[in-house]
Each structure stands twice: as C-alpha cells, then as structure tokens.
Amino acid sequence: MTKNGIINARIEETLKKEAERVFENLNLSATTAIALFYRQCVLHNGLPFELKVPASLSASDSQQNLPENHDAYNNSHNNRQLYSKLNFF
C-alpha cells in the first residue's frame, strides 16, 4: 500500500523529545509509532486507551459555557475543552 498521507502536528518540544526517547528505546521511528497509534484507533474504533478527567478538574469545568441538549456537541466540545486544559491544544 502506498504511504502518501501526511500528518502535520504542533506539540511541545519537550513532549516531542520525551516521546522520541521512548520510541528510540522501542526501536521505533516517530512515523512508525504514529502509524501504530492510528492502526490501534481503527482496530478499537476509538482511542486505544481510556480517557479520564483528572481529579484536579471539577465537573463544572467540563460543563462550563456549553449549550444544553446537544449531546454530540457537548461530547466533542467537552473533549476539546478538557484537552485545552490539559495543554493538548
């Protein structure tokens, strides 16, 4: 299969270096590690690990400023808001 998909992502430099050290210890390139992550997402039909809200974030933090009665919007917006608080974006 031809590999011509391109991913561009900005992450913190220290996180990138720490992850690349882990990949090196596993004898993986960053490209291979990302491909493994994508394959696992497909196999799990979702993320290959459980997402949890840290105890330090209150329930009101994840519900703040969201429109009511929009479950799909709430779920995706909650995740984006949570990831933002966890410095994922």
N, C-alpha and C positions, 0 to 999 in steps of 0.2 A: 504494500500500500504506500502510495506517495505521501511523504510528510511535507506538506506545504502550508499548514496552518501556523499562523504567527500569533504569539501572545506578548503583549507589552503590559507590564505592570510596574507601578512605583511602590516600593516598600522602603522602610527604614534601612539605612545602610548596615546598622549593627545586626538587625534581624537577618538580613541577606547573608552577611558573613557568618553568623552563627549557624544558620541552616546549611550553608555550603560546607562548613566544617563537618556537620553531621553527615551530609551526602558523601563527602570525601571518605569518612570513616566506613561508610557502607559501600564504597567503591561505585558511587552513582554520580552522574553529572546532574546539574540542575535541570537540564532538559529531560533526562530520564525520570527524575523524581517528580517533575510536574506531570509528565505523561502517566506515571503510575497513579498519581493523585486523580487525574481525570478519569483513568480507567476504573478506579475504585468508585468514583462518583457514579459512573454509568452502571457498574455492577450492583451498587447499593440503591440505585435510583434516588440518590440524595447524597449528603455528605457521609463519608465513611467513618464518622465519629459523632458522638453526642455533643450537642451544644448546650452549655449551661450558663445561666446568668450568675456571675459571682455574687456571693452573699453581700458584698460591699455595695452593690447596686440595689436600690429599693424597687419594689414592684411599681411604685408611682413613676419612677424614672423611665421605665419601659412603656408606660401608657401615656406619658405626657404629650399634650398637643396633637393627638391623633383623632381623626373623625370617627364618630361612633357608627356601629352597624355596617362596617365594611371589613369583614374578616380577612379577605385576601390582601386588601390594602394594609390592614393592621399588621398582619403577619410579616409581610415584606418590609413595611416601614419600621416595625419593631426591630427586625433584624438589622436593618441599616442603622437605626438609631443606636442599638446596642453595640454594633461593630464600631461605630464612630466613637462611642465612649471608651471602647477597648483599644482605640487607636488603630483599627484595621483600615480606616479610610483616611 
